[in-house]
């Protein structure tokens, strides 16, 4: 191993959390920033750009984006297996693959915003081709990056700090992506993305290679069991899905709630900034709490804080934007627990299981598929339900606005409560979720 690289090898259970130096955490987390920088425009800005600048009909645009996002979710488990193979071969092949994926991502992202002029059909074909490359490169690079960090394993404190660095950089990337395109435009933003990818790759190159795990002799030659056959994985994923859907519903309905219920559309940028900034600032506190009480109890505390922060939201009305800012700060603080702690639990689950080490990508592929399913469930359940109950954007009907408020905050609180109760029950079946080692 190159002596010039800082060592970031797996730490034994109970290792001092200070063993993860800030330089090492920053080197690992740096690649998460440009990855998050890509994701926000793809979900928020791209549909509006092609509808207004290229004239692609909304129906065609919606069907195209839905199909590509479904493809993205379906291929994640396969991409996870490919990431496993690369990491098993060592840091060199994995890093070279990451560099190639980053190049594809940067070029495809830049091309996305330059559709050909003329008939909208040409722009649609351009969108199909460039977005397919961009989406698959983004997913493959994300899984390779997550697998790199997951393969280190380590104590509860170590795992919480590794995921906190990654998710903190992710939140910073979301904050940058929310404002930078307004200042630099799509061309300047593409250049910033390319530079950030170079910095992230350089940081990853400086880190020690994740040690390829050795399977127990009895397992050599045996076909590994699917993650879905592991009860602890299914149980953790069930909590993750319920809790994630509870978080995705407010994310989907936020523009409607702020514009129609609070009548404060101009507040939306500040509210988002407060939410994500609180999440980033709270990450170290959640990592520290997990090292004291365990990952699952700390995660339950985050769920409880989220419910408490959201409990009064259905009663907010026009003119209550300042009060809602406090709700965003509290729920943003709880967001840090949702980002750092479930991933750390998953890392421990993988490393405790005989079929886990060396196959992190397979678990992560299904995990990221579930993350994308959360967003799909939120839009697929909440929006049609609101429409069937009488709500339409821009309405001033009091009953319809009450329905919006309860869908925005009441339903997520109920789902969060369900996830909290399920996690508490499952901790009895899986005591390792609550240990501090």
ZAMARGU-4260 file (C-alpha; in steps of 0.2 Angstrom, whole numbers, plus 5000, padded with zeros to 4 digits):
<rodrens>
0) 5000/5000/5000 | 5006/5017/4996 | 5013/5025/5012 | 5008/5042/5006 | 4990/5038/5007
5) 4981/5040/5024 | 4976/5023/5031 | 4957/5021/5032 | 4956/5002/5035 | 4942/4993/5044
10) 4943/4997/5063 | 4940/4984/5076 | 4924/4985/5086 | 4925/4998/5100 | 4939/5008/5090
15) 4940/5026/5096 | 4929/5038/5085 | 4944/5050/5084 | 4953/5037/5073 | 4943/5044/5058
20) 4953/5060/5056 | 4944/5074/5048 | 4955/5074/5033 | 4950/5056/5030 | 4932/5059/5032
25) 4933/5074/5020 | 4943/5064/5007 | 4929/5050/5007 | 4914/5062/5008 | 4920/5074/4994
30) 4914/5064/4980 | 4896/5064/4987 | 4895/5083/4984 | 4895/5083/4965 | 4884/5067/4965
35) 4871/5077/4975 | 4874/5092/4964 | 4868/5082/4949 | 4853/5074/4957 | 4843/5090/4962
40) 4843/5097/4944 | 4838/5081/4936 | 4823/5079/4947 | 4818/5098/4949 | 4825/5109/4934
45) 4826/5097/4920 | 4807/5094/4916 | 4804/5113/4916 | 4819/5116/4905 | 4813/5104/4891
50) 4795/5110/4892 | 4799/5128/4891 | 4815/5129/4881 | 4813/5114/4869 | 4794/5113/4868
55) 4793/5094/4873 | 4774/5091/4877 | 4771/5088/4896 | 4763/5071/4893 | 4778/5065/4883
60) 4790/5072/4895 | 4782/5064/4910 | 4781/5047/4902 | 4799/5048/4897 | 4805/5053/4914
65) 4794/5040/4923 | 4801/5026/4912 | 4819/5031/4914 | 4817/5033/4933 | 4809/5016/4933
70) 4824/5009/4923 | 4836/5017/4935 | 4828/5009/4950 | 4827/4992/4942 | 4845/4991/4937
75) 4852/4996/4954 | 4854/4979/4961 | 4864/4974/4945 | 4875/4989/4946 | 4878/4984/4964
80) 4884/4967/4959 | 4896/4976/4947 | 4903/4987/4960 | 4906/4972/4971 | 4917/4964/4957
85) 4927/4980/4955 | 4930/4982/4974 | 4935/4964/4976 | 4949/4967/4963 | 4956/4982/4974
90) 4957/5000/4974 | 4965/5002/4957 | 4952/4995/4946 | 4938/5002/4957 | 4945/5020/4956
95) 4948/5019/4937 | 4930/5013/4934 | 4925/5028/4945 | 4935/5040/4935 | 4927/5033/4919
100) 4910/5035/4926 | 4913/5052/4932 | 4919/5057/4915 | 4903/5050/4907 | 4893/5059/4920
105) 4901/5076/4917 | 4899/5075/4898 | 4881/5069/4899 | 4876/5082/4912 | 4883/5096/4901
110) 4874/5089/4885 | 4857/5088/4894 | 4856/5106/4895 | 4860/5109/4876 | 4846/5101/4866
115) 4846/5104/4848 | 4835/5117/4841 | 4820/5114/4829 | 4807/5101/4831 | 4803/5095/4848
120) 4806/5077/4843 | 4824/5080/4841 | 4825/5087/4858 | 4816/5072/4865 | 4828/5060/4857
125) 4843/5070/4864 | 4834/5070/4881 | 4832/5051/4880 | 4850/5048/4875 | 4859/5060/4887
130) 4848/5057/4902 | 4850/5038/4901 | 4869/5040/4901 | 4868/5053/4915 | 4857/5043/4926
135) 4865/5026/4924 | 4883/5034/4926 | 4876/5043/4942 | 4869/5027/4949 | 4884/5017/4946
140) 4896/5030/4953 | 4885/5032/4968 | 4885/5013/4972 | 4903/5012/4970 | 4906/5026/4982
145) 4894/5019/4995 | 4901/5002/4993 | 4919/5009/4996 | 4914/5016/5013 | 4903/5002/5018
150) 4917/4989/5015 | 4927/4997/5029 | 4914/4991/5042 | 4920/4995/5060 | 4912/5000/5076
155) 4896/5009/5078 | 4905/5026/5081 | 4916/5023/5066 | 4902/5018/5054 | 4891/5033/5060
160) 4906/5045/5057 | 4909/5038/5039 | 4891/5039/5034 | 4889/5057/5042 | 4904/5063/5032
165) 4896/5056/5016 | 4879/5063/5020 | 4885/5079/5026 | 4894/5082/5009 | 4877/5076/5001
170) 4868/5090/5010 | 4881/5103/5005 | 4879/5097/4987 | 4860/5100/4988 | 4863/5117/4995
175) 4875/5122/4981 | 4864/5114/4968 | 4849/5124/4974 | 4857/5141/4971 | 4872/5139/4959
180) 4863/5137/4943 | 4854/5154/4946 | 4871/5162/4947 | 4881/5153/4934 | 4868/5146/4922
185) 4869/5128/4916 | 4885/5130/4907 | 4894/5137/4922 | 4886/5124/4933 | 4892/5110/4922
190) 4910/5116/4924 | 4909/5117/4942 | 4902/5099/4942 | 4917/5093/4932 | 4929/5102/4944
195) 4920/5095/4960 | 4921/5077/4952 | 4940/5079/4950 | 4942/5084/4968 | 4931/5070/4974
200) 4941/5057/4964 | 4957/5064/4970 | 4951/5062/4988 | 4946/5044/4985 | 4962/5040/4977
205) 4971/5046/4992 | 4962/5034/5003 | 4968/5016/5007 | 4960/5003/4998 | 4945/4993/5006
210) 4952/4976/5010 | 4944/4963/5000 | 4936/4952/5013 | 4939/4933/5014 | 4924/4922/5015
215) 4924/4908/5027 | 4931/4892/5020 | 4914/4883/5021 | 4906/4896/5010 | 4919/4895/4996
220) 4911/4889/4980 | 4894/4890/4988 | 4881/4901/4979 | 4878/4917/4990 | 4860/4919/4996
225) 4851/4934/4990 | 4849/4949/5002 | 4831/4946/5002 | 4833/4929/5011 | 4841/4938/5026
230) 4827/4942/5039 | 4837/4956/5047 | 4839/4964/5030 | 4821/4963/5026 | 4816/4970/5043
235) 4828/4985/5042 | 4822/4988/5024 | 4804/4988/5030 | 4808/5002/5043 | 4818/5011/5030
240) 4804/5011/5017 | 4790/5017/5029 | 4801/5030/5036 | 4807/5036/5019 | 4790/5037/5012
245) 4785/5048/5027 | 4799/5060/5023 | 4796/5059/5004 | 4778/5065/5005 | 4782/5082/5013
250) 4796/5084/5000 | 4783/5081/4986 | 4770/5092/4993 | 4781/5106/5000 | 4778/5118/4985
255) 4759/5116/4986 | 4758/5118/5005 | 4769/5134/5005 | 4760/5142/4990 | 4742/5138/4994
260) 4741/5135/5013 | 4754/5147/5019 | 4752/5159/5004 | 4771/5162/5005 | 4779/5156/4989
265) 4793/5168/4991 | 4798/5160/5007 | 4802/5143/4999 | 4821/5146/4995 | 4824/5151/5014
270) 4813/5136/5020 | 4823/5124/5010 | 4840/5132/5015 | 4835/5131/5034 | 4829/5113/5032
275) 4845/5106/5023 | 4857/5117/5034 | 4850/5111/5050 | 4851/5093/5043 | 4870/5095/5039
280) 4874/5104/5056 | 4865/5090/5066 | 4875/5076/5058 | 4889/5076/5071 | 4877/5076/5085
285) 4868/5061/5079 | 4884/5052/5076 | 4889/5056/5094 | 4872/5050/5101 | 4873/5034/5091
290) 4890/5030/5099 | 4883/5032/5116 | 4866/5024/5115 | 4867/5013/5099 | 4861/5016/5081
295) 4843/5011/5082 | 4839/5021/5098 | 4847/5036/5091 | 4837/5034/5075 | 4821/5032/5085
300) 4825/5048/5094 | 4827/5057/5076 | 4810/5050/5071 | 4802/5056/5087 | 4809/5074/5085
305) 4802/5074/5067 | 4785/5070/5073 | 4786/5083/5087 | 4792/5096/5075 | 4778/5092/5062
310) 4764/5090/5075 | 4757/5107/5074 | 4759/5110/5055 | 4742/5105/5050 | 4735/5120/5060
315) 4747/5133/5052 | 4738/5144/5039 | 4741/5160/5028 | 4754/5171/5037 | 4762/5158/5047
320) 4778/5156/5037 | 4789/5162/5051 | 4782/5148/5062 | 4784/5136/5048 | 4803/5141/5047
325) 4805/5134/5065 | 4796/5118/5059 | 4809/5116/5045 | 4823/5119/5057 | 4817/5105/5069
330) 4813/5093/5055 | 4829/5097/5046 | 4838/5092/5062 | 4829/5076/5062 | 4834/5073/5044
335) 4852/5071/5050 | 4847/5055/5059 | 4838/5048/5044 | 4853/5051/5033 | 4867/5044/5044
340) 4860/5031/5055 | 4850/5018/5044 | 4866/5017/5032 | 4877/5014/5047 | 4865/5000/5053
345) 4865/4992/5035 | 4884/4992/5036 | 4884/4983/5052 | 4871/4971/5046 | 4882/4967/5030
350) 4898/4964/5040 | 4889/4953/5053 | 4882/4941/5040 | 4892/4927/5032 | 4885/4932/5015
355) 4888/4950/5017 | 4907/4955/5016 | 4912/4956/4998 | 4894/4958/4992 | 4891/4976/4999
360) 4885/4982/4982 | 4871/4969/4981 | 4864/4975/4998 | 4866/4993/4993 | 4858/4991/4976
365) 4842/4985/4984 | 4844/4999/4997 | 4845/5013/4984 | 4831/5005/4974 | 4820/5007/4990
370) 4826/5025/4991 | 4820/5029/4974 | 4804/5019/4977 | 4800/5031/4992 | 4800/5046/4980
375) 4789/5036/4968 | 4777/5030/4982 | 4775/5048/4988 | 4770/5055/4972 | 4760/5040/4967
380) 4750/5040/4983 | 4749/5058/4989 | 4745/5068/4973 | 4731/5056/4966 | 4724/5055/4984
385) 4724/5074/4986 | 4715/5076/4969 | 4702/5064/4973 | 4698/5073/4989 | 4695/5090/4980
390) 4712/5099/4981 | 4719/5107/4965 | 4734/5119/4964 | 4729/5137/4968 | 4713/5133/4976
395) 4706/5144/4990 | 4693/5132/4996 | 4695/5130/5015 | 4691/5111/5015 | 4703/5107/5001
400) 4717/5117/5010 | 4714/5107/5026 | 4715/5091/5016 | 4732/5097/5009 | 4738/5102/5027
405) 4734/5085/5034 | 4741/5076/5019 | 4757/5086/5020 | 4760/5084/5039 | 4747/5072/5047
410) 4750/5057/5036 | 4769/5058/5037 | 4768/5059/5056 | 4757/5044/5056 | 4770/5034/5045
415) 4784/5040/5056 | 4775/5034/5071 | 4773/5017/5063 | 4791/5016/5058 | 4796/5021/5076
420) 4785/5007/5084 | 4791/4994/5071 | 4810/4999/5074 | 4807/4997/5093 | 4799/4980/5091
425) 4812/4974/5079 | 4826/4979/5091 | 4821/4965/5102 | 4824/4952/5088 | 4840/4961/5083
430) 4849/4966/5099 | 4865/4971/5089 | 4855/4986/5082 | 4856/4994/5099 | 4874/4990/5104
435) 4887/5003/5104 | 4901/4992/5098
</rodrens>
